Amino acid sequence: LVASATRRAGEGEPAFADAVAARTLLMKRASAGDPAYCNFGLDVEGLGDAMVEAEEYEQARRAYAMAMRHFIDCGMSVRALDDKKMIARTLALREQGRKAAPIPADPSVNPGRAPR
């Protein structure tokens, strides 16, 4: 489901609902920390990246937030993923015509935030 959603997102189709359905199925079969659970977080991060490429910024933000839950449960660093989520949020707000913070030139540098 996530692979299909990622492919469809790359083609410009809304696909976040597929990731939610995949997570629901996963939660019935795996628990936090299981390899499948951790790999799902990585897959959903890829979905978020594809959604950014397709300019589906709000869906990308939601995908990154979902991936972060899996990263945290698996003891993986979420700093870069959080930066991606905030950039997607800023782009979504701009797309809606709302005021948003500037996007840093280097997303890996975010001096105002504590390390995770």
N, CA, C and O atoms as a GROMACS GRO file, in nm:
protein
  464
    1LEU      N    1   0.082  -0.121   0.000
    1LEU     CA    2   0.000   0.000   0.000
    1LEU      C    3   0.086   0.126   0.000
    1LEU      O    4   0.056   0.221  -0.073
    2VAL      N    5   0.192   0.128   0.082
    2VAL     CA    6   0.276   0.247   0.087
    2VAL      C    7   0.352   0.265  -0.044
    2VAL      O    8   0.365   0.377  -0.093
    3ALA      N    9   0.400   0.155  -0.102
    3ALA     CA   10   0.469   0.166  -0.232
    3ALA      C   11   0.374   0.219  -0.339
    3ALA      O   12   0.413   0.303  -0.420
    4SER      N   13   0.251   0.171  -0.339
    4SER     CA   14   0.152   0.220  -0.434
    4SER      C   15   0.122   0.367  -0.410
    4SER      O   16   0.111   0.445  -0.504
    5ALA      N   17   0.109   0.405  -0.284
    5ALA     CA   18   0.082   0.546  -0.250
    5ALA      C   19   0.198   0.634  -0.294
    5ALA      O   20   0.176   0.744  -0.345
    6THR      N   21   0.320   0.587  -0.275
    6THR     CA   22   0.437   0.664  -0.316
    6THR      C   23   0.440   0.682  -0.467
    6THR      O   24   0.468   0.792  -0.517
    7ARG      N   25   0.412   0.575  -0.540
    7ARG     CA   26   0.408   0.583  -0.687
    7ARG      C   27   0.300   0.681  -0.731
    7ARG      O   28   0.323   0.766  -0.818
    8ARG      N   29   0.181   0.670  -0.672
    8ARG     CA   30   0.070   0.759  -0.709
    8ARG      C   31   0.100   0.903  -0.671
    8ARG      O   32   0.066   0.994  -0.746
    9ALA      N   33   0.164   0.924  -0.556
    9ALA     CA   34   0.200   1.061  -0.516
    9ALA      C   35   0.297   1.121  -0.617
    9ALA      O   36   0.288   1.240  -0.649
   10GLY      N   37   0.388   1.039  -0.667
   10GLY     CA   38   0.481   1.086  -0.769
   10GLY      C   39   0.412   1.124  -0.899
   10GLY      O   40   0.465   1.201  -0.978
   11GLU      N   41   0.293   1.069  -0.919
   11GLU     CA   42   0.213   1.101  -1.038
   11GLU      C   43   0.114   1.212  -1.010
   11GLU      O   44   0.032   1.246  -1.096
   12GLY      N   45   0.120   1.270  -0.890
   12GLY     CA   46   0.033   1.382  -0.856
   12GLY      C   47  -0.102   1.344  -0.799
   12GLY      O   48  -0.190   1.430  -0.787
   13GLU      N   49  -0.122   1.219  -0.763
   13GLU     CA   50  -0.249   1.176  -0.706
   13GLU      C   51  -0.244   1.180  -0.554
   13GLU      O   52  -0.143   1.142  -0.496
   14PRO      N   53  -0.351   1.227  -0.488
   14PRO     CA   54  -0.354   1.221  -0.341
   14PRO      C   55  -0.344   1.076  -0.296
   14PRO      O   56  -0.413   0.989  -0.350
   15ALA      N   57  -0.260   1.048  -0.197
   15ALA     CA   58  -0.234   0.909  -0.160
   15ALA      C   59  -0.218   0.886  -0.011
   15ALA      O   60  -0.190   0.773   0.030
   16PHE      N   61  -0.233   0.987   0.073
   16PHE     CA   62  -0.208   0.971   0.215
   16PHE      C   63  -0.302   0.868   0.277
   16PHE      O   64  -0.262   0.797   0.370
   17ALA      N   65  -0.425   0.859   0.229
   17ALA     CA   66  -0.521   0.763   0.286
   17ALA      C   67  -0.468   0.620   0.277
   17ALA      O   68  -0.495   0.539   0.366
   18ASP      N   69  -0.393   0.588   0.171
   18ASP     CA   70  -0.334   0.455   0.160
   18ASP      C   71  -0.233   0.429   0.271
   18ASP      O   72  -0.226   0.318   0.324
   19ALA      N   73  -0.156   0.530   0.308
   19ALA     CA   74  -0.059   0.514   0.416
   19ALA      C   75  -0.131   0.491   0.548
   19ALA      O   76  -0.085   0.411   0.631
   20VAL      N   77  -0.242   0.560   0.569
   20VAL     CA   78  -0.319   0.540   0.692
   20VAL      C   79  -0.375   0.398   0.696
   20VAL      O   80  -0.370   0.332   0.800
   21ALA      N   81  -0.426   0.350   0.583
   21ALA     CA   82  -0.478   0.212   0.577
   21ALA      C   83  -0.366   0.111   0.602
   21ALA      O   84  -0.386   0.013   0.673
   22ALA      N   85  -0.249   0.136   0.544
   22ALA     CA   86  -0.136   0.045   0.565
   22ALA      C   87  -0.095   0.043   0.712
   22ALA      O   88  -0.063  -0.062   0.766
   23ARG      N   89  -0.096   0.159   0.776
   23ARG     CA   90  -0.058   0.166   0.919
   23ARG      C   91  -0.158   0.088   1.003
   23ARG      O   92  -0.120   0.019   1.097
   24THR      N   93  -0.286   0.098   0.970
   24THR     CA   94  -0.389   0.025   1.044
   24THR      C   95  -0.365  -0.126   1.034
   24THR      O   96  -0.373  -0.197   1.134
   25LEU      N   97  -0.334  -0.174   0.914
   25LEU     CA   98  -0.303  -0.316   0.896
   25LEU      C   99  -0.177  -0.355   0.972
   25LEU      O  100  -0.172  -0.460   1.037
   26LEU      N  101  -0.075  -0.272   0.964
   26LEU     CA  102   0.052  -0.300   1.031
   26LEU      C  103   0.032  -0.312   1.182
   26LEU      O  104   0.089  -0.401   1.245
   27MET      N  105  -0.048  -0.223   1.240
   27MET     CA  106  -0.066  -0.222   1.385
   27MET      C  107  -0.134  -0.350   1.434
   27MET      O  108  -0.123  -0.384   1.552
   28LYS      N  109  -0.205  -0.420   1.346
   28LYS     CA  110  -0.266  -0.548   1.384
   28LYS      C  111  -0.165  -0.661   1.384
   28LYS      O  112  -0.188  -0.766   1.445
   29ARG      N  113  -0.051  -0.641   1.316
   29ARG     CA  114   0.046  -0.750   1.298
   29ARG      C  115   0.182  -0.725   1.362
   29ARG      O  116   0.257  -0.820   1.383
   30ALA      N  117   0.213  -0.602   1.392
   30ALA     CA  118   0.347  -0.571   1.445
   30ALA      C  119   0.333  -0.474   1.562
   30ALA      O  120   0.235  -0.401   1.572
   31SER      N  121   0.432  -0.476   1.648
   31SER     CA  122   0.431  -0.381   1.759
   31SER      C  123   0.554  -0.292   1.748
   31SER      O  124   0.648  -0.320   1.674
   32ALA      N  125   0.551  -0.184   1.825
   32ALA     CA  126   0.659  -0.085   1.822
   32ALA      C  127   0.794  -0.154   1.841
   32ALA      O  128   0.811  -0.236   1.932
   33GLY      N  129   0.888  -0.120   1.756
   33GLY     CA  130   1.022  -0.177   1.765
   33GLY      C  131   1.045  -0.296   1.674
   33GLY      O  132   1.160  -0.330   1.646
   34ASP      N  133   0.938  -0.361   1.627
   34ASP     CA  134   0.955  -0.471   1.532
   34ASP      C  135   1.016  -0.418   1.402
   34ASP      O  136   0.990  -0.303   1.366
   35PRO      N  137   1.096  -0.498   1.332
   35PRO     CA  138   1.155  -0.451   1.206
   35PRO      C  139   1.052  -0.398   1.106
   35PRO      O  140   1.075  -0.296   1.042
   36ALA      N  141   0.939  -0.467   1.093
   36ALA     CA  142   0.836  -0.421   0.999
   36ALA      C  143   0.782  -0.285   1.040
   36ALA      O  144   0.755  -0.199   0.955
   37TYR      N  145   0.767  -0.264   1.169
   37TYR     CA  146   0.718  -0.137   1.222
   37TYR      C  147   0.817  -0.025   1.190
   37TYR      O  148   0.777   0.083   1.147
   38CYS      N  149   0.945  -0.052   1.211
   38CYS     CA  150   1.049   0.050   1.187
   38CYS      C  151   1.064   0.077   1.037
   38CYS      O  152   1.078   0.193   0.996
   39ASN      N  153   1.061  -0.028   0.956
   39ASN     CA  154   1.071  -0.010   0.811
   39ASN      C  155   0.954   0.069   0.755
   39ASN      O  156   0.968   0.144   0.658
   40PHE      N  157   0.837   0.053   0.817
   40PHE     CA  158   0.721   0.129   0.773
   40PHE      C  159   0.747   0.278   0.787
   40PHE      O  160   0.711   0.356   0.698
   41GLY      N  161   0.809   0.319   0.896
   41GLY     CA  162   0.843   0.461   0.914
   41GLY      C  163   0.931   0.512   0.802
   41GLY      O  164   0.911   0.623   0.752
   42LEU      N  165   1.028   0.431   0.761
   42LEU     CA  166   1.116   0.470   0.650
   42LEU      C  167   1.037   0.480   0.519
   42LEU      O  168   1.059   0.571   0.439
   43ASP      N  169   0.946   0.385   0.498
   43ASP     CA  170   0.864   0.387   0.376
   43ASP      C  171   0.775   0.511   0.371
   43ASP      O  172   0.760   0.574   0.266
   44VAL      N  173   0.716   0.546   0.485
   44VAL     CA  174   0.627   0.662   0.489
   44VAL      C  175   0.707   0.792   0.472
   44VAL      O  176   0.656   0.889   0.416
   45GLU      N  177   0.832   0.794   0.519
   45GLU     CA  178   0.917   0.911   0.492
   45GLU      C  179   0.934   0.927   0.340
   45GLU      O  180   0.926   1.038   0.289
   46GLY      N  181   0.957   0.817   0.270
   46GLY     CA  182   0.968   0.822   0.124
   46GLY      C  183   0.840   0.871   0.059
   46GLY      O  184   0.845   0.944  -0.040
   47LEU      N  185   0.726   0.832   0.115
   47LEU     CA  186   0.598   0.881   0.065
   47LEU      C  187   0.590   1.032   0.083
   47LEU      O  188   0.547   1.103  -0.008
   48GLY      N  189   0.632   1.081   0.199
   48GLY     CA  190   0.633   1.226   0.222
   48GLY      C  191   0.720   1.298   0.121
   48GLY      O  192   0.682   1.404   0.070
   49ASP      N  193   0.836   1.242   0.092
   49ASP     CA  194   0.926   1.302  -0.007
   49ASP      C  195   0.859   1.309  -0.144
   49ASP      O  196   0.869   1.411  -0.213
   50ALA      N  197   0.791   1.200  -0.183
   50ALA     CA  198   0.721   1.199  -0.312
   50ALA      C  199   0.608   1.302  -0.315
   50ALA      O  200   0.582   1.363  -0.418
   51MET      N  201   0.542   1.320  -0.201
   51MET     CA  202   0.434   1.418  -0.194
   51MET      C  203   0.488   1.560  -0.206
   51MET      O  204   0.423   1.646  -0.266
   52VAL      N  205   0.604   1.586  -0.149
   52VAL     CA  206   0.666   1.718  -0.165
   52VAL      C  207   0.697   1.742  -0.312
   52VAL      O  208   0.670   1.850  -0.366
   53GLU      N  209   0.753   1.641  -0.378
   53GLU     CA  210   0.784   1.653  -0.521
   53GLU      C  211   0.658   1.682  -0.603
   53GLU      O  212   0.662   1.754  -0.702
   54ALA      N  213   0.544   1.624  -0.559
   54ALA     CA  214   0.417   1.645  -0.628
   54ALA      C  215   0.346   1.772  -0.581
   54ALA      O  216   0.234   1.801  -0.623
   55GLU      N  217   0.412   1.848  -0.493
   55GLU     CA  218   0.358   1.972  -0.436
   55GLU      C  219   0.231   1.949  -0.355
   55GLU      O  220   0.144   2.036  -0.350
   56GLU      N  221   0.221   1.834  -0.291
   56GLU     CA  222   0.111   1.801  -0.199
   56GLU      C  223   0.165   1.820  -0.058
   56GLU      O  224   0.186   1.723   0.015
   57TYR      N  225   0.187   1.945  -0.020
   57TYR     CA  226   0.262   1.976   0.101
   57TYR      C  227   0.191   1.936   0.230
   57TYR      O  228   0.256   1.888   0.324
   58GLU      N  229   0.060   1.955   0.238
   58GLU     CA  230  -0.012   1.918   0.361
   58GLU      C  231  -0.010   1.766   0.380
   58GLU      O  232   0.009   1.718   0.491
   59GLN      N  233  -0.030   1.691   0.272
   59GLN     CA  234  -0.022   1.546   0.282
   59GLN      C  235   0.119   1.502   0.320
   59GLN      O  236   0.137   1.407   0.397
   60ALA      N  237   0.219   1.571   0.266
   60ALA     CA  238   0.359   1.539   0.301
   60ALA      C  239   0.382   1.562   0.449
   60ALA      O  240   0.446   1.480   0.516
   61ARG      N  241   0.332   1.674   0.501
   61ARG     CA  242   0.349   1.703   0.644
   61ARG      C  243   0.288   1.592   0.728
   61ARG      O  244   0.348   1.549   0.827
   62ARG      N  245   0.171   1.547   0.690
   62ARG     CA  246   0.104   1.440   0.765
   62ARG      C  247   0.181   1.309   0.756
   62ARG      O  248   0.190   1.235   0.854
   63ALA      N  249   0.238   1.281   0.639
   63ALA     CA  250   0.318   1.159   0.623
   63ALA      C  251   0.442   1.166   0.712
   63ALA      O  252   0.477   1.068   0.778
   64TYR      N  253   0.510   1.281   0.713
   64TYR     CA  254   0.628   1.296   0.797
   64TYR      C  255   0.592   1.281   0.945
   64TYR      O  256   0.668   1.221   1.022
   65ALA      N  257   0.478   1.335   0.986
   65ALA     CA  258   0.435   1.321   1.126
   65ALA      C  259   0.411   1.174   1.161
   65ALA      O  260   0.448   1.129   1.269
   66MET      N  261   0.350   1.100   1.069
   66MET     CA  262   0.326   0.957   1.092
   66MET      C  263   0.460   0.883   1.101
   66MET      O  264   0.479   0.800   1.190
   67ALA      N  265   0.551   0.913   1.010
   67ALA     CA  266   0.683   0.848   1.011
   67ALA      C  267   0.756   0.878   1.141
   67ALA      O  268   0.824   0.791   1.195
   68MET      N  269   0.743   1.000   1.192
   68MET     CA  270   0.811   1.038   1.316
   68MET      C  271   0.768   0.949   1.432
   68MET      O  272   0.852   0.912   1.515
   69ARG      N  273   0.640   0.915   1.440
   69ARG     CA  274   0.594   0.827   1.548
   69ARG      C  275   0.668   0.694   1.542
   69ARG      O  276   0.708   0.640   1.646
   70HIS      N  277   0.686   0.641   1.423
   70HIS     CA  278   0.756   0.514   1.407
   70HIS      C  279   0.904   0.529   1.439
   70HIS      O  280   0.962   0.443   1.505
   71PHE      N  281   0.966   0.637   1.394
   71PHE     CA  282   1.107   0.661   1.424
   71PHE      C  283   1.129   0.668   1.574
   71PHE      O  284   1.222   0.606   1.626
   72ILE      N  285   1.045   0.742   1.644
   72ILE     CA  286   1.060   0.757   1.790
   72ILE      C  287   1.046   0.622   1.858
   72ILE      O  288   1.127   0.587   1.944
   73ASP      N  289   0.943   0.546   1.821
   73ASP     CA  290   0.922   0.414   1.883
   73ASP      C  291   1.036   0.318   1.855
   73ASP      O  292   1.057   0.222   1.930
   74CYS      N  293   1.110   0.341   1.748
   74CYS     CA  294   1.222   0.253   1.710
   74CYS      C  295   1.356   0.307   1.754
   74CYS      O  296   1.461   0.250   1.721
   75GLY      N  297   1.355   0.417   1.829
   75GLY     CA  298   1.480   0.475   1.878
   75GLY      C  299   1.563   0.542   1.770
   75GLY      O  300   1.685   0.558   1.786
   76MET      N  301   1.499   0.581   1.661
   76MET     CA  302   1.569   0.647   1.550
   76MET      C  303   1.560   0.798   1.566
   76MET      O  304   1.463   0.849   1.623
   77SER      N  305   1.659   0.869   1.516
   77SER     CA  306   1.660   1.015   1.524
   77SER      C  307   1.552   1.074   1.434
   77SER      O  308   1.532   1.029   1.321
   78VAL      N  309   1.482   1.174   1.486
   78VAL     CA  310   1.376   1.239   1.408
   78VAL      C  311   1.412   1.381   1.367
   78VAL      O  312   1.330   1.451   1.308
   79ARG      N  313   1.531   1.425   1.398
   79ARG     CA  314   1.566   1.565   1.371
   79ARG      C  315   1.549   1.602   1.223
   79ARG      O  316   1.481   1.699   1.192
   80ALA      N  317   1.610   1.527   1.133
   80ALA     CA  318   1.600   1.559   0.989
   80ALA      C  319   1.455   1.545   0.942
   80ALA      O  320   1.409   1.625   0.860
   81LEU      N  321   1.385   1.446   0.993
   81LEU     CA  322   1.246   1.425   0.956
   81LEU      C  323   1.159   1.540   1.006
   81LEU      O  324   1.068   1.584   0.936
   82ASP      N  325   1.186   1.588   1.126
   82ASP     CA  326   1.112   1.702   1.180
   82ASP      C  327   1.138   1.826   1.095
   82ASP      O  328   1.046   1.905   1.071
   83ASP      N  329   1.261   1.844   1.050
   83ASP     CA  330   1.291   1.957   0.961
   83ASP      C  331   1.211   1.947   0.832
   83ASP      O  332   1.156   2.046   0.784
   84LYS      N  333   1.203   1.827   0.775
   84LYS     CA  334   1.124   1.807   0.653
   84LYS      C  335   0.977   1.840   0.679
   84LYS      O  336   0.911   1.904   0.597
   85LYS      N  337   0.927   1.795   0.794
   85LYS     CA  338   0.787   1.820   0.828
   85LYS      C  339   0.760   1.970   0.839
   85LYS      O  340   0.657   2.018   0.790
   86MET      N  341   0.851   2.043   0.902
   86MET     CA  342   0.831   2.187   0.919
   86MET      C  343   0.840   2.261   0.785
   86MET      O  344   0.768   2.358   0.763
   87ILE      N  345   0.927   2.216   0.697
   87ILE     CA  346   0.936   2.276   0.564
   87ILE      C  347   0.806   2.250   0.487
   87ILE      O  348   0.754   2.341   0.422
   88ALA      N  349   0.755   2.128   0.494
   88ALA     CA  350   0.628   2.096   0.428
   88ALA      C  351   0.516   2.181   0.485
   88ALA      O  352   0.429   2.227   0.411
   89ARG      N  353   0.517   2.201   0.616
   89ARG     CA  354   0.414   2.285   0.681
   89ARG      C  355   0.422   2.428   0.629
   89ARG      O  356   0.320   2.488   0.596
   90THR      N  357   0.543   2.482   0.622
   90THR     CA  358   0.562   2.618   0.573
   90THR      C  359   0.513   2.631   0.429
   90THR      O  360   0.445   2.727   0.394
   91LEU      N  361   0.547   2.534   0.346
   91LEU     CA  362   0.503   2.537   0.206
   91LEU      C  363   0.351   2.524   0.196
   91LEU      O  364   0.290   2.589   0.110
   92ALA      N  365   0.290   2.442   0.281
   92ALA     CA  366   0.144   2.428   0.280
   92ALA      C  367   0.078   2.559   0.320
   92ALA      O  368  -0.021   2.600   0.258
   93LEU      N  369   0.131   2.625   0.423
   93LEU     CA  370   0.074   2.753   0.465
   93LEU      C  371   0.087   2.858   0.355
   93LEU      O  372  -0.007   2.933   0.329
   94ARG      N  373   0.202   2.862   0.291
   94ARG     CA  374   0.221   2.957   0.180
   94ARG      C  375   0.123   2.929   0.067
   94ARG      O  376   0.067   3.022   0.007
   95GLU      N  377   0.102   2.803   0.039
   95GLU     CA  378   0.010   2.764  -0.067
   95GLU      C  379  -0.132   2.810  -0.036
   95GLU      O  380  -0.210   2.842  -0.126
   96GLN      N  381  -0.166   2.812   0.093
   96GLN     CA  382  -0.299   2.856   0.137
   96GLN      C  383  -0.308   3.008   0.149
   96GLN      O  384  -0.413   3.062   0.182
   97GLY      N  385  -0.195   3.076   0.120
   97GLY     CA  386  -0.194   3.222   0.129
   97GLY      C  387  -0.178   3.273   0.271
   97GLY      O  388  -0.205   3.390   0.298
   98ARG      N  389  -0.135   3.187   0.361
   98ARG     CA  390  -0.116   3.226   0.500
   98ARG      C  391   0.030   3.259   0.524
   98ARG      O  392   0.119   3.210   0.454
   99LYS      N  393   0.053   3.342   0.624
   99LYS     CA  394   0.190   3.382   0.657
   99LYS      C  395   0.265   3.262   0.716
   99LYS      O  396   0.212   3.189   0.799
  100ALA      N  397   0.389   3.246   0.672
  100ALA     CA  398   0.470   3.134   0.720
  100ALA      C  399   0.613   3.181   0.739
  100ALA      O  400   0.658   3.276   0.676
  101ALA      N  401   0.682   3.113   0.827
  101ALA     CA  402   0.823   3.144   0.854
  101ALA      C  403   0.907   3.115   0.730
  101ALA      O  404   0.868   3.033   0.647
  102PRO      N  405   1.020   3.183   0.718
  102PRO     CA  406   1.108   3.154   0.604
  102PRO      C  407   1.166   3.013   0.613
  102PRO      O  408   1.185   2.960   0.723
  103ILE      N  409   1.194   2.955   0.501
  103ILE     CA  410   1.255   2.822   0.495
  103ILE      C  411   1.406   2.841   0.501
  103ILE      O  412   1.461   2.918   0.423
  104PRO      N  413   1.474   2.771   0.593
  104PRO     CA  414   1.620   2.786   0.601
  104PRO      C  415   1.688   2.737   0.474
  104PRO      O  416   1.640   2.644   0.408
  105ALA      N  417   1.799   2.800   0.438
  105ALA     CA  418   1.874   2.760   0.319
  105ALA      C  419   1.923   2.617   0.331
  105ALA      O  420   1.924   2.542   0.234
  106ASP      N  421   1.964   2.578   0.451
  106ASP     CA  422   2.011   2.443   0.478
  106ASP      C  423   1.919   2.382   0.583
  106ASP      O  424   1.933   2.414   0.701
  107PRO      N  425   1.822   2.295   0.544
  107PRO     CA  426   1.726   2.242   0.639
  107PRO      C  427   1.788   2.163   0.754
  107PRO      O  428   1.723   2.142   0.856
  108SER      N  429   1.913   2.119   0.739
  108SER     CA  430   1.975   2.044   0.848
  108SER      C  431   2.024   2.136   0.959
  108SER      O  432   2.061   2.091   1.067
  109VAL      N  433   2.025   2.266   0.931
  109VAL     CA  434   2.068   2.364   1.031
  109VAL      C  435   1.945   2.436   1.081
  109VAL      O  436   1.881   2.510   1.007
  110ASN      N  437   1.913   2.415   1.206
  110ASN     CA  438   1.798   2.480   1.266
  110ASN      C  439   1.838   2.521   1.407
  110ASN      O  440   1.803   2.453   1.503
  111PRO      N  441   1.912   2.632   1.421
  111PRO     CA  442   1.971   2.667   1.549
  111PRO      C  443   1.871   2.697   1.660
  111PRO      O  444   1.907   2.693   1.777
  112GLY      N  445   1.747   2.727   1.625
  112GLY     CA  446   1.650   2.763   1.728
  112GLY      C  447   1.585   2.645   1.796
  112GLY      O  448   1.502   2.664   1.885
  113ARG      N  449   1.620   2.523   1.757
  113ARG     CA  450   1.551   2.406   1.812
  113ARG      C  451   1.649   2.316   1.885
  113ARG      O  452   1.765   2.303   1.847
  114ALA      N  453   1.599   2.257   1.988
  114ALA     CA  454   1.681   2.165   2.068
  114ALA      C  455   1.703   2.035   1.990
  114ALA      O  456   1.613   1.992   1.918
  115PRO      N  457   1.817   1.973   2.004
  115PRO     CA  458   1.840   1.845   1.936
  115PRO      C  459   1.750   1.737   1.993
  115PRO      O  460   1.711   1.742   2.109
  116ARG      N  461   1.718   1.640   1.911
  116ARG     CA  462   1.632   1.528   1.956
  116ARG      C  463   1.711   1.401   1.953
  116ARG      O  464   1.658   1.295   1.988
   0.00000   0.00000   0.00000
